């Protein structure tokens, strides 16, 4: 059992280091857009009056140099209130 666990750990570490070696960087003068859904959970006092929320986020990135870029992030979350009764 210990031998299998050690073998799995060695394989996992090897795969992780391999992924980091071949990480891709954005090309110069490139533009990318990302968007996706989100789920939000209220906490503390806000949790007493509102249920879980939903929404989305948007990110745009322009790479203008080898190590420089500008990003714009935006998002919207909607929370529905709990009923009185």
C-alpha positions in Angstrom: 0.0 0.0 0.0 2.8 2.4 0.9 4.6 1.5 -2.3 1.5 2.4 -4.4 1.0 5.7 -2.5 4.7 6.7 -3.1 4.4 5.8 -6.8 1.2 7.9 -7.1 2.9 10.8 -5.3 5.9 10.7 -7.6 3.8 10.6 -10.7 1.6 13.5 -9.5 4.7 15.6 -8.7 6.2 14.7 -12.1 3.0 15.8 -14.0 2.8 19.0 -12.0 6.3 20.0 -12.8 5.8 19.1 -16.4 2.8 21.4 -16.7 4.7 24.3 -15.2 7.6 23.8 -17.6 5.3 24.2 -20.7 3.1 27.1 -19.5 2.1 29.4 -22.3 2.4 33.2 -22.2 0.2 35.5 -24.3 1.7 36.7 -27.5 2.6 40.4 -27.8 -0.1 42.7 -29.2 -2.8 40.1 -28.4 -6.3 40.6 -27.0 -8.4 38.1 -25.1 -11.9 38.1 -23.6 -13.2 35.7 -20.8 -16.6 35.5 -19.3 -18.4 33.0 -17.1 -21.2 32.3 -14.6 -20.8 32.8 -10.8 -22.6 31.6 -7.7 -22.4 33.8 -4.5 -23.2 32.9 -0.9 -24.1 35.6 1.6 -22.5 35.7 5.0 -23.1 37.2 8.5 -25.9 39.8 8.7 -26.6 39.7 4.9 -27.3 36.0 5.2 -30.3 36.7 7.5 -32.1 38.6 4.8 -30.9 37.2 1.5 -30.6 33.8 -0.2 -27.7 32.6 -2.4 -27.1 34.7 -5.5 -26.1 34.2 -9.1 -24.5 36.3 -11.7 -21.5 36.5 -14.1 -18.2 38.1 -14.7 -16.2 39.5 -17.7 -12.5 40.1 -18.2 -10.7 41.6 -21.1 -6.9 41.6 -21.4 -4.6 43.3 -23.9 -0.9 42.3 -23.9 1.4 45.0 -25.2 4.8 43.7 -24.2 6.6 40.6 -23.1 5.7 41.1 -19.5 3.1 43.9 -19.6 -0.7 43.9 -20.1 -3.8 45.9 -19.2 -6.9 44.2 -17.9 -10.5 45.3 -17.3 -12.7 43.2 -15.0 -16.4 43.6 -14.3 -19.1 41.5 -12.7 -22.7 41.4 -11.5 -24.3 39.4 -8.8 -28.0 39.2 -8.0 -29.3 38.2 -4.5 -33.0 37.5 -3.9 -34.4 38.5 -0.5 -36.0 36.0 1.9 -39.7 36.1 2.4 -41.2 37.6 5.5 -43.1 34.4 6.4 
